[in-house]
Amino acid sequence: MKKHVLKVKKAVLMLQNGLNKNPYYKGLLSLSEDEKSITFEEAVPSPRKEQSPKLFDGKYLTMVRNKQGKYQCYLKAFDPSKADNVIVLGQNVSAEINKCFERFKTE
C-alpha cells in the first residue's frame, strides 16, 4: 500500500449535529487502513505555563523572580533614535536600574 503524507494547516470538521461554536481544535487526522474513513483525535490541551510575577515594572525595566528564587531584569524595547538626548536616556535607564535595586537590596 502506498502512503501519502500531506501537511494540512486547516481542516473543516463537521459534527453530526452541525458545527460546534469553537472553530479551533488541535489534534491528529488519521486515515483508516482501508482508506475509506478519516478520524480526528483531539489533542489534550497543554496547561498554561506559570509566569514569574513582576516585582518591578518601570518605564525601561521589568524585574521578576524566577523559579530558582533569583532576580532577573529585563530591559523593555525602546527606540533610542526617538530620544532627544541619548546621554539623558542612558542616565534615565541607569537611574531606574538603581531605583529597582534599592527596592530589593534588603531582601
PyMOL commands that set and color helices and strands:
alter all, ss='L'
color gray80, all
select helices_A, chain A and resi 80-82+86-104
alter helices_A, ss='H'
color red, helices_A
select strands_A, chain A and resi 27-31+38-42+54-57+61-65+71-75
alter strands_A, ss='S'
color yellow, strands_A
deselect
rebuild
show_as cartoon
